[in-house]
Amino acid sequence: MTSTAEERQREIVRAARTAGAVDVNTLAARLGVAKETVRRDLRALEDHGLVRRTHGGAYPVESAGFETTLAFRATSHVPEKRRIAAAAAEL
């Protein structure tokens, strides 16, 4: 269903914030990816401070009302940001 890592991770955070916790098996089925892919996404999200991993899943670190961390925003939409930077540098 969701193809890019960024889209998957955004959906994982959304699901975790909505439900209060997420399960690797459920996410893998919902996103149409392997469980190891979900685990990698959860590791990346934990590194960005958005979720805390548990055995078989994760729970959100911040509630839905808060803004995402700078680390997560800095790693979101990187190709688009690079194109914008390159265009600005030419000016």
N, C-alpha and C positions, 0 to 999 in steps of 0.2 A: 504494500500500500504506500507507505512513505519511503522515498528513495534515498535522499541524501542524509548524511550523518546529522547535519544541522537541523533538518526537518524532523528526523527521528528524535533527536535530543529535545527539541522544543516540545514535541508531543509528549515525551516522557515526563518532562517537568510539568507540563499542563496536567497530565493524568495524576501525577504524584500530588500536586497541589489540590486538585479537585477531590481525590479519594483519600488523601492523607498518607497513602503508601501505595507502592506498586510492586508487582510480582514479575520476575523474569519470564516465567512461562507464559503468563497472560500477555505481557508486552510483546513477546516474540510472535505469538499467534495474532495479536491485534495489528502489529506492524508488518507481518509477513516476512520476518527475518529470522536468522538463527539465534539461539539463546546466547551464543558467544558474542554475537554482534550487539545484543542488548547489554551484555556484561561490559563490553568495551565502552559503549555509550554511557553506562552508569559510572564507570571509572572516570571518564572524561568529565562528566557532570559533577562528580564528587571533587575532582581536581579544581573545578571552577567554583566550588562552594555552593552548588545549587541543590545537591541531594547528599544524604548520608547513606552509604550502602549498608545493607544488612544481609544475613544469610538468605539468599534467594530473592532479594529485592532491594528496595530503597524507600526512603521517606524524604519529603522536602525539608530543606533547611530553613527556608523562608516561606512565608505565607503568600498567597496570590496577590495580596494588596501591596506588596513591596516591589520595588524596581529590581531588575536583575543586577547581578554584580558587574563591576567594570570588566573583570576578567572574561566573563561570558560575552559581554557586548563587544569586547575587543576581538574575540575570535568568531563573531558572527558576521556573515556577509563579507568575508575577507576579499574574494575576487572583485566584488563591486566596489569596495573601498579602495582597492589598488587601482582600479580603472579611474575612479574619481581623483585619486592622488596624482596619477599620471597626467590626467587632463589639466589639473590645477597647476602642476609643475611646468607645463608647456606655456602657461599664461604669463 
